[in-house]
Amino acid sequence: MTEQAHDIVSDDSESLILVDRNDNELGTLSKARCHDGEGVLHRAFSLFVFDTEGRLLLQRRAGDKRLWPGYWSNSCCSHPRAGEAMDEAVHRRLAQELGIAAELDFVYKFVYQARYGDAGSEHELCWVYAGVTAEPVRANETEVAEWRFVEQDTLAAELAGHPERYTPWFRMEWERLTGEHAGTLARILERLGAAAQPT
């Protein structure tokens, strides 16, 4: 790993965008209240960033996260802020959290809900993106405890053997990316210069 940044880039008071299941905006609510109880449906994004060898960048969430602390997850997840376009949000967060830029393509969106005991829930309409970077990672330790690049076949074995180590949204998204969206993912990686990986 390379050097880490220490900037605080989000807090529970920031306003998130409430949506219905068709992604129509309904207003805003604080991040904290969006994740209370069973959660309030809000707009979010998940990024899957690969290196030029076709390996996926994974991060382990910081230990003081409210939901799923210390779990492995995809490259980057967050929310657009009130009034912020999604394209702006994904690149902002990638720079803040991992210190990198990447070419990103939208793949699909879906709604999910997952509860983390008494701490609260994720209830998100999540936009899923895939892309490639050749830049060195400079992770922000307030958000990221650890990170690594992993071969796709190695990841498949880890998920089969120890799914409990990974966040629920990552498991759902990766299954769809390598299943029904496998052709789209392969085309994105090929176009952006990543080497082919076993399927």
Sequence and secondary structure as in RCSB ss.txt:
>XXXX:A:sequence
MTEQAHDIVSDDSESLILVDRNDNELGTLSKARCHDGEGVLHRAFSLFVFDTEGRLLLQRRAGDKRLWPGYWSNS
CCSHPRAGEAMDEAVHRRLAQELGIAAELDFVYKFVYQARYGDAGSEHELCWVYAGVTAEPVRANETEVAEWRFV
EQDTLAAELAGHPERYTPWFRMEWERLTGEHAGTLARILERLGAAAQPT
>XXXX:A:secstr
    B      TTSEEEEE TT  EEEEEEHHHHTSTT   EEEEEEEEE TTS EEEEEE TT SSSTT EE S
EEE  BTT  HHHHHHHHHHHHHS   EEEEEEEEEEEEE GGG EEEEEEEEEEEE  S    BTTTEEEEEEE
 HHHHHHHHHH GGGB HHHHHHHHHHTTTTHHHHHHHHHHTT      
